[in-house]
Protein backbone atom coordinates (compact mmCIF):
# COMPACT_ATOMS: atom_id res chain seq x y z
CA UNK A 1 0.00 0.00 0.00
CA UNK A 2 2.88 2.40 0.85
CA UNK A 3 4.41 1.54 -2.50
CA UNK A 4 1.27 2.73 -4.26
CA UNK A 5 1.38 6.10 -2.48
CA UNK A 6 4.93 6.74 -3.68
CA UNK A 7 4.49 5.37 -7.22
CA UNK A 8 4.01 7.94 -10.03
CA UNK A 9 2.47 5.21 -12.18
CA UNK A 10 -0.13 4.46 -9.50
CA UNK A 11 -1.06 8.15 -9.18
CA UNK A 12 -1.31 8.48 -12.96
CA UNK A 13 -3.56 5.40 -13.10
CA UNK A 14 -5.70 6.78 -10.25
CA UNK A 15 -6.17 10.19 -11.92
CA UNK A 16 -6.93 8.66 -15.32
CA UNK A 17 -9.37 6.11 -13.94
CA UNK A 18 -11.08 8.69 -11.69
CA UNK A 19 -11.61 11.01 -14.67
CA UNK A 20 -13.05 8.14 -16.68
CA UNK A 21 -15.35 7.06 -13.84
CA UNK A 22 -16.61 10.66 -13.46
CA UNK A 23 -17.37 10.83 -17.19
CA UNK A 24 -19.16 7.47 -17.08
CA UNK A 25 -21.07 8.71 -14.02
CA UNK A 26 -22.62 11.54 -16.07
CA UNK A 27 -25.13 9.02 -17.43
CA UNK A 28 -26.11 8.07 -13.89
CA UNK A 29 -26.52 11.71 -12.79
CA UNK A 30 -28.65 12.61 -15.84
CA UNK A 31 -30.96 9.64 -15.27
CA UNK A 32 -31.32 10.43 -11.56
CA UNK A 33 -32.08 14.09 -12.31
CA UNK A 34 -34.86 13.17 -14.74
CA UNK A 35 -36.39 10.29 -12.79
CA UNK A 36 -36.75 12.26 -9.53
CA UNK A 37 -38.17 15.38 -11.20
CA UNK A 38 -41.77 14.12 -10.96
CA UNK A 39 -41.88 13.42 -7.24
CA UNK A 40 -42.02 16.01 -4.39
CA UNK A 41 -38.77 17.83 -3.58
CA UNK A 42 -38.21 16.12 -0.22
CA UNK A 43 -38.75 12.66 -1.71
CA UNK A 44 -36.62 13.61 -4.71
CA UNK A 45 -33.69 14.48 -2.46
CA UNK A 46 -34.05 11.20 -0.56
CA UNK A 47 -34.31 9.25 -3.83
CA UNK A 48 -31.12 10.89 -5.15
CA UNK A 49 -29.26 10.05 -1.96
CA UNK A 50 -30.46 6.44 -2.05
CA UNK A 51 -29.66 6.15 -5.75
CA UNK A 52 -26.09 7.46 -5.40
CA UNK A 53 -25.47 5.36 -2.28
CA UNK A 54 -26.62 2.29 -4.22
CA UNK A 55 -24.37 3.27 -7.14
CA UNK A 56 -21.38 3.26 -4.78
CA UNK A 57 -22.43 0.00 -3.09
CA UNK A 58 -22.98 -1.80 -6.41
CA UNK A 59 -19.61 -0.64 -7.76
CA UNK A 60 -17.72 -1.73 -4.63
CA UNK A 61 -19.63 -5.02 -4.55
CA UNK A 62 -18.76 -5.73 -8.17
CA UNK A 63 -15.11 -4.92 -7.48
CA UNK A 64 -15.12 -7.46 -4.65
CA UNK A 65 -16.41 -10.08 -7.09
CA UNK A 66 -13.77 -9.62 -9.78
CA UNK A 67 -13.48 -13.30 -10.73
CA UNK A 68 -17.27 -13.62 -11.10
CA UNK A 69 -17.43 -10.30 -12.95
CA UNK A 70 -14.78 -11.32 -15.49
CA UNK A 71 -16.83 -14.48 -16.07
CA UNK A 72 -19.73 -12.29 -17.21
CA UNK A 73 -17.74 -11.39 -20.34
CA UNK A 74 -17.59 -15.00 -21.53
CA UNK A 75 -20.06 -16.07 -24.22
CA UNK A 76 -23.17 -17.89 -22.96
CA UNK A 77 -25.42 -17.58 -26.03
CA UNK A 78 -24.83 -17.62 -29.78
CA UNK A 79 -27.40 -16.33 -32.27
CA UNK A 80 -26.59 -16.60 -35.99
CA UNK A 81 -22.88 -16.59 -35.34
CA UNK A 82 -23.02 -13.66 -32.90
CA UNK A 83 -21.92 -14.58 -29.36
CA UNK A 84 -23.49 -12.87 -26.34
CA UNK A 85 -22.15 -12.80 -22.79
CA UNK A 86 -24.17 -12.00 -19.66
CA UNK A 87 -22.63 -8.51 -19.82
CA UNK A 88 -23.97 -8.07 -23.36
CA UNK A 89 -27.43 -9.26 -22.35
CA UNK A 90 -27.51 -6.91 -19.32
CA UNK A 91 -26.36 -3.95 -21.45
CA UNK A 92 -29.01 -4.66 -24.10
CA UNK A 93 -31.73 -4.98 -21.45
CA UNK A 94 -30.60 -1.82 -19.66
CA UNK A 95 -30.33 0.10 -22.92
CA UNK A 96 -33.84 -0.90 -23.98
CA UNK A 97 -35.14 0.08 -20.54
CA UNK A 98 -33.50 3.51 -20.86
CA UNK A 99 -34.90 4.03 -24.36
CA UNK A 100 -38.39 2.97 -23.25
CA UNK A 101 -38.33 5.11 -20.08
CA UNK A 102 -37.01 8.21 -21.85
CA UNK A 103 -39.50 7.80 -24.71
CA UNK A 104 -42.35 7.48 -22.22
CA UNK A 105 -41.24 10.66 -20.43
CA UNK A 106 -40.84 12.55 -23.73
CA UNK A 107 -44.35 11.48 -24.72
CA UNK A 108 -45.66 12.80 -21.39
CA UNK A 109 -43.89 16.15 -21.89
CA UNK A 110 -45.13 16.54 -25.48
CA UNK A 111 -48.69 15.60 -24.53
CA UNK A 112 -48.60 18.18 -21.73
CA UNK A 113 -49.04 15.82 -18.81
CA UNK A 114 -50.54 17.65 -15.85
CA UNK A 115 -47.92 18.87 -13.41
CA UNK A 116 -50.53 19.40 -10.71
CA UNK A 117 -51.25 15.71 -10.44
CA UNK A 118 -47.52 15.05 -10.15
CA UNK A 119 -47.17 17.34 -7.13
CA UNK A 120 -49.36 14.99 -5.09
CA UNK A 121 -47.47 11.82 -4.16
CA UNK A 122 -49.14 8.73 -5.61
CA UNK A 123 -49.16 5.45 -3.75
CA UNK A 124 -46.00 3.56 -4.60
CA UNK A 125 -44.56 6.39 -6.74
CA UNK A 126 -41.46 6.73 -4.56
CA UNK A 127 -41.00 2.95 -4.48
CA UNK A 128 -41.26 2.75 -8.29
CA UNK A 129 -38.65 5.52 -8.66
CA UNK A 130 -36.26 3.58 -6.39
CA UNK A 131 -36.84 0.36 -8.41
CA UNK A 132 -35.95 2.17 -11.64
CA UNK A 133 -32.87 3.71 -10.02
CA UNK A 134 -31.72 0.25 -8.85
CA UNK A 135 -32.10 -1.19 -12.37
CA UNK A 136 -30.10 1.58 -14.01
CA UNK A 137 -27.50 1.68 -11.20
CA UNK A 138 -26.80 -2.00 -11.83
CA UNK A 139 -26.37 -1.48 -15.57
CA UNK A 140 -24.15 1.61 -15.24
CA UNK A 141 -22.14 0.03 -12.41
CA UNK A 142 -21.45 -3.08 -14.49
CA UNK A 143 -20.30 -0.99 -17.46
CA UNK A 144 -18.21 1.27 -15.22
CA UNK A 145 -16.43 -1.49 -13.31
CA UNK A 146 -15.63 -3.63 -16.36
CA UNK A 147 -14.06 -0.49 -17.87
CA UNK A 148 -12.07 0.02 -14.64
CA UNK A 149 -10.79 -3.57 -14.74
CA UNK A 150 -9.52 -2.98 -18.26
CA UNK A 151 -7.61 0.15 -17.23
CA UNK A 152 -6.10 -0.74 -13.84
CA UNK A 153 -4.82 -3.93 -12.29
CA UNK A 154 -4.64 -2.85 -8.66
CA UNK A 155 -7.85 -3.23 -6.63
CA UNK A 156 -6.94 -0.35 -4.26
CA UNK A 157 -6.64 2.07 -7.20
CA UNK A 158 -9.98 0.95 -8.61
CA UNK A 159 -11.74 1.33 -5.25
CA UNK A 160 -10.23 4.80 -4.68
CA UNK A 161 -11.24 5.97 -8.18
CA UNK A 162 -14.81 4.67 -7.76
CA UNK A 163 -15.23 6.32 -4.33
CA UNK A 164 -13.89 9.70 -5.57
CA UNK A 165 -16.13 9.57 -8.65
CA UNK A 166 -19.21 8.73 -6.56
CA UNK A 167 -18.49 11.63 -4.16
CA UNK A 168 -18.28 14.01 -7.12
CA UNK A 169 -21.52 12.53 -8.54
CA UNK A 170 -23.20 13.15 -5.18
CA UNK A 171 -22.03 16.78 -4.99
CA UNK A 172 -23.11 17.54 -8.58
CA UNK A 173 -26.42 15.65 -8.58
CA UNK A 174 -28.32 18.24 -6.51
CA UNK A 175 -27.56 21.29 -8.69
CA UNK A 176 -28.12 19.26 -11.87
CA UNK A 177 -31.48 17.94 -10.61
CA UNK A 178 -32.64 21.45 -9.60
CA UNK A 179 -31.59 22.90 -12.95
CA UNK A 180 -33.43 20.17 -14.88
CA UNK A 181 -36.57 20.62 -12.76
CA UNK A 182 -36.57 24.42 -13.21
CA UNK A 183 -36.00 24.42 -16.98
CA UNK A 184 -38.42 22.25 -19.01
CA UNK A 185 -36.38 22.52 -22.23
CA UNK A 186 -33.33 21.23 -20.37
CA UNK A 187 -35.35 18.25 -19.17
CA UNK A 188 -36.33 17.42 -22.75
CA UNK A 189 -32.65 17.65 -23.71
CA UNK A 190 -31.72 15.31 -20.83
CA UNK A 191 -34.35 12.81 -22.00
CA UNK A 192 -32.91 12.94 -25.52
CA UNK A 193 -29.48 12.21 -24.01
CA UNK A 194 -30.92 9.16 -22.23
CA UNK A 195 -32.26 7.82 -25.54
CA UNK A 196 -28.79 8.34 -27.04
CA UNK A 197 -27.10 6.59 -24.10
CA UNK A 198 -29.63 3.72 -24.31
CA UNK A 199 -28.83 3.24 -28.01
CA UNK A 200 -25.10 3.18 -27.17
CA UNK A 201 -25.66 0.50 -24.49
CA UNK A 202 -27.69 -1.67 -26.89
CA UNK A 203 -25.00 -1.24 -29.57
CA UNK A 204 -22.33 -2.30 -27.05
CA UNK A 205 -24.41 -5.37 -26.24
CA UNK A 206 -24.31 -6.31 -29.94
CA UNK A 207 -20.51 -5.74 -29.97
CA UNK A 208 -20.83 -2.57 -32.02
CA UNK A 209 -18.95 -0.04 -29.92
CA UNK A 210 -19.85 3.62 -30.36
CA UNK A 211 -16.93 5.68 -29.01
CA UNK A 212 -18.21 7.46 -25.90
CA UNK A 213 -16.27 10.56 -26.89
CA UNK A 214 -18.75 11.26 -29.69
CA UNK A 215 -21.69 10.92 -27.31
CA UNK A 216 -20.21 13.08 -24.57
CA UNK A 217 -19.13 15.73 -27.08
CA UNK A 218 -22.73 15.89 -28.36
CA UNK A 219 -24.01 16.16 -24.78
CA UNK A 220 -21.48 18.88 -23.87
CA UNK A 221 -22.17 20.90 -27.04
CA UNK A 222 -25.96 20.67 -26.63
CA UNK A 223 -25.68 21.58 -22.93
CA UNK A 224 -23.59 24.64 -23.82
CA UNK A 225 -26.18 25.77 -26.40
CA UNK A 226 -28.97 25.22 -23.84
CA UNK A 227 -27.02 27.21 -21.21
CA UNK A 228 -26.87 30.17 -23.62
CA UNK A 229 -30.59 29.73 -24.29
CA UNK A 230 -31.42 29.81 -20.55
CA UNK A 231 -29.17 32.83 -20.04
CA UNK A 232 -30.80 34.69 -22.95
CA UNK A 233 -34.27 33.91 -21.60
CA UNK A 234 -33.29 35.20 -18.14
CA UNK A 235 -31.89 38.41 -19.62
CA UNK A 236 -35.07 39.00 -21.64
CA UNK A 237 -37.15 38.66 -18.46
CA UNK A 238 -34.91 41.19 -16.69
CA UNK A 239 -35.24 43.61 -19.62
CA UNK A 240 -39.06 43.37 -19.52
CA UNK A 241 -39.18 43.96 -15.78
NORDASUL-V757426 format. One record per run of one state. SS is the DSSP state (@ for helix, = for strand, . for the rest). FROM is the first residue (numbers start at 1). TO is the last residue. If there is no record, write none. Layout:
BEGIN
ss=SS from=FROM to=TO
ss=SS from=FROM to=TO
END
This chain:
BEGIN
ss=. from=1 to=1
ss=@ from=2 to=5
ss=. from=6 to=7
ss=@ from=8 to=35
ss=. from=36 to=40
ss=@ from=41 to=64
ss=. from=65 to=65
ss=@ from=66 to=71
ss=. from=72 to=74
ss== from=75 to=79
ss=. from=80 to=81
ss== from=82 to=85
ss=@ from=86 to=110
ss=. from=111 to=114
ss=@ from=115 to=119
ss=. from=120 to=124
ss=@ from=125 to=151
ss=. from=152 to=154
ss=@ from=155 to=182
ss=. from=183 to=183
ss=@ from=184 to=205
ss=. from=206 to=211
ss=@ from=212 to=240
ss=. from=241 to=241
END
